Amino acid sequence: MASAARQSVTSEVRIPPLWLEGTLALPAGACAVVAFAHGSGSSRLSPRNRRVAAALNERGLGTLVFDLLTEAEAVDRVFDIPLLAARLLDATRWLGEQPETRGLAIGYFGASTGAAAALVAAARSELDVGAVVSRGGRPDLAGSELARVRAPTLLIVGGRDAAVLDLNRAALAALRCEKELAIVPGATHLFEEPGALDEVIELAGSWFAAHLAEEEGP
């Protein structure tokens, strides 16, 4: 069981078996941890993901922001969704084994291609995944795995990201879980417009709070 006595901690970690680098942040009393799956051309240093993670920490949710690929793989494996999903599953198993995170509910936050990886991982994980959020994602790249996802899923898309919005609408129709499509008016793909990322943070935070706050992992 997650303990209310947990102390706040932020640590640099390495995820086996390739010892990929990441940052694990656990607020005091956290009952859940959200693992981040970055998109193509990005890394654990993504300023947008780190800003979202910091906001989730302020809401009392733990976060794991880590590299899904080695430096060499980042050259030509950024669209290898099965590989990205496998790395996210490695991180999920690792979280389930660590004394400070064992027993916490698990959520996924995916951006761009990382959203597809998050959905594939959610469909395949032997541990229960309590919620998934996609930011400007490509959930369509999860293909037939979409129908196997059981975790409540929120797809967030910019209102001016027309092509990606169409792909998300198609993916939404393929999902068989609790699901929602949230459109941020006036936002483009990277949510760089004033207030756009703040809206993403509010939507994601509310989704995770609703679906993870009362859950705990096995």
ABEGO torsion letter per residue (X at the ends): XBBAABBBBBBBBBBOAAGBBBBBBBBBGBABBBBBBBBBGBBAABAAAAAAAAAAAAAGBBBBBBBABBAAAAAAAAABAAAAAAAAAAAAAAAAABAAABGBBBBBBBBEAAAAAAAAAAAABABBBABBBBBGBBAAAAEAAAAABABBBBBBBBAABAAAAAAAAAAAAABABBBBBBBBBGBBAAGABBGAAAAAAAAAAAAAAAAAAABBBX
